[in-house]
Amino acid sequence: MFFLLLLTSVMSSEYLVTLLMRAQMLLFLGPEDSHSANILNKTKEVELKPADIDLFLNGTFYLDSSENFEPYLTELGVGYFLRQLAMLAFPIVTVARTCPAESSHPIPSLPDPCTWSIKTDAAVRTHVITFQLGEEVEDFTMDGRSIKTVFTRPSWNRLVEEQVGDTVNTTLFRDFFQDRMEVTMNVNNVTASSVFMRN
């Protein structure tokens, strides 16, 4: 029964298409040369200007790489089976920021009237959170933990998410660049990171 549910979930999402395309690329082209990818990433960093911020924040991002993710999940208290599923996933993250017409580019120190949405499609589950900066939002994580979350934006290209749970707290830093989103995740003394490439 679980296998049928898993298969149905995977088949009904854009995750399967991404996974199949990635497998074909690896089959025909071989693994990516990480040295040249690092050089490419360093050359695409740009100074963000308020007038261009929506171009960098809004978008769809595909997981490219992760470091230290399993120890991070272990520290969060995620069980073995869910950790293994998470390690196999290639999530697709869609970030959308919509603002009233008169205030599409507010100054970071002033209250932000914009509404944000972050959708994470990990094949087995899809998670969507909608929020405004500085407001506390009750949410359930993809592994089923009940949390309270507050988002802030300390700079033009950084979105900080602080999750407070019953047993453990975690902080996620999302840094947006022209070609990617870098996510750093901290829980207790464990740090993990992921790079998502922009579609």
C-alpha positions in Angstrom: 0.0 0.0 0.0 2.8 2.4 1.0 4.6 1.7 -2.3 1.5 2.4 -4.3 1.0 5.7 -2.5 4.7 6.6 -3.0 4.5 5.7 -6.7 1.4 7.8 -7.2 2.9 10.8 -5.4 6.1 10.7 -7.5 4.2 10.2 -10.8 1.9 13.2 -10.1 4.7 15.8 -9.5 7.2 17.6 -11.6 9.7 15.9 -9.4 9.7 12.8 -11.6 10.4 14.8 -14.7 13.3 16.5 -13.0 14.7 13.2 -11.7 14.5 11.5 -15.1 16.1 14.4 -16.9 18.9 14.5 -14.3 19.5 10.7 -14.6 19.7 11.1 -18.4 22.1 13.9 -18.2 24.3 11.9 -15.8 24.1 8.9 -18.1 25.1 10.7 -21.2 27.4 13.5 -19.9 28.8 11.9 -16.7 29.1 13.6 -13.4 29.6 17.4 -13.2 33.1 18.7 -12.7 32.8 20.4 -9.3 35.9 22.5 -9.9 34.5 24.2 -13.0 31.1 24.5 -11.3 32.6 26.4 -8.4 34.4 28.8 -10.7 31.1 29.4 -12.6 29.2 30.1 -9.4 31.8 32.6 -8.1 31.7 34.6 -11.3 27.9 34.9 -11.3 27.6 36.7 -7.9 26.4 40.2 -8.4 25.6 43.2 -6.2 21.9 43.3 -5.7 20.0 46.5 -6.1 16.5 47.2 -4.7 15.0 47.7 -8.2 16.1 44.2 -9.2 15.2 42.3 -6.0 12.1 40.6 -7.3 14.1 39.1 -10.1 16.4 37.4 -7.6 13.9 36.4 -4.9 11.1 35.0 -7.1 11.7 31.8 -8.9 11.9 28.1 -9.0 15.1 26.4 -7.7 16.2 22.8 -8.2 18.5 21.0 -5.7 22.1 20.8 -7.0 24.1 19.7 -4.0 23.9 19.2 -0.2 26.5 18.9 2.5 26.1 17.4 6.0 22.3 17.0 5.5 21.9 13.6 7.2 23.6 14.8 10.5 21.3 17.9 10.4 18.2 15.7 10.1 19.4 13.4 12.9 19.9 16.4 15.2 16.4 17.5 14.4 15.1 14.1 15.6 14.0 12.9 12.2 13.6 9.1 12.2 15.8 6.8 10.1 13.2 6.0 7.4 12.3 9.6 6.8 16.0 10.6 6.7 16.7 8.0 4.0 13.8 9.3 1.9 15.0 12.9 2.4 18.5 11.9 1.3 17.1 10.4 -2.0 14.9 13.5 -2.7 15.8 16.3 -5.2 13.4 18.9 -4.0 12.1 21.8 -6.1 11.6 25.0 -4.2 9.4 27.9 -5.6 9.7 31.3 -3.9 7.1 33.9 -4.7 6.9 37.4 -3.3 3.9 39.6 -4.1 3.7 43.2 -3.1 1.1 46.0 -3.3 1.8 48.1 -6.4 2.8 51.2 -4.4 5.4 49.4 -2.3 7.0 46.7 -4.4 10.5 47.5 -3.2 10.4 48.6 0.5 13.5 49.5 2.5 14.5 46.4 4.6 14.4 48.3 7.9 10.7 49.3 7.4 7.8 46.9 7.7 7.4 44.8 4.5 3.7 44.7 3.3 4.6 41.9 0.8 3.2 38.4 1.1 5.7 35.6 0.6 5.2 32.0 -0.3 7.7 29.1 -0.3 6.6 25.8 -1.9 8.8 22.8 -1.5 7.9 19.7 -3.7 9.9 16.7 -2.6 7.8 14.1 -4.5 6.5 12.2 -1.5 5.2 15.4 0.1 4.6 19.0 -0.9 4.9 21.8 1.7 3.7 25.4 1.3 4.1 28.2 3.8 2.7 31.7 3.2 3.8 34.6 5.5 4.7 38.2 5.9 8.1 39.2 7.3 8.1 39.5 11.1 4.9 37.6 11.6 4.7 34.3 13.6 3.2 31.5 11.6 2.2 28.1 12.9 3.3 25.3 10.6 4.0 21.6 10.3 7.4 20.6 8.9 7.7 18.0 6.2 8.6 15.4 8.9 5.5 16.2 10.9 6.9 18.5 13.7 4.6 21.3 14.9 6.6 24.6 14.8 6.2 28.3 15.0 8.1 30.2 12.3 9.2 33.8 11.9 10.9 35.1 8.7 13.1 38.1 8.5 15.1 39.7 5.7 18.3 41.3 7.1 19.6 42.2 3.7 18.3 42.4 0.1 19.3 38.9 -0.9 19.0 37.0 2.5 15.8 35.5 3.9 16.1 34.1 7.5 13.6 31.5 8.8 13.6 30.8 12.6 11.7 27.6 13.5 10.8 27.1 17.2 9.5 23.6 18.1 8.6 21.7 21.2 11.9 19.9 21.4 14.4 21.6 19.0 14.8 24.9 17.2 16.5 25.5 13.9 17.4 28.5 11.7 17.6 28.5 7.9 19.4 31.2 5.9 18.4 31.5 2.2 20.8 33.6 0.1 19.6 34.5 -3.3 21.9 35.1 -6.3 21.4 35.5 -10.0 21.8 31.8 -10.8 21.1 30.1 -7.5 19.8 30.0 -3.9 22.2 28.9 -1.2 20.5 27.5 2.0 22.4 27.1 5.3 20.6 25.2 8.1 21.6 25.3 11.7 20.3 23.2 14.6 22.2 23.1 17.9 25.9 22.7 16.9 25.2 21.1 13.5 25.3 23.0 10.2 24.2 21.8 6.8 24.1 23.5 3.4 22.4 23.1 0.1 22.7 24.8 -3.3 19.6 25.1 -5.5 20.1 26.2 -9.1 17.6 28.6 -10.6 15.4 27.3 -13.3 
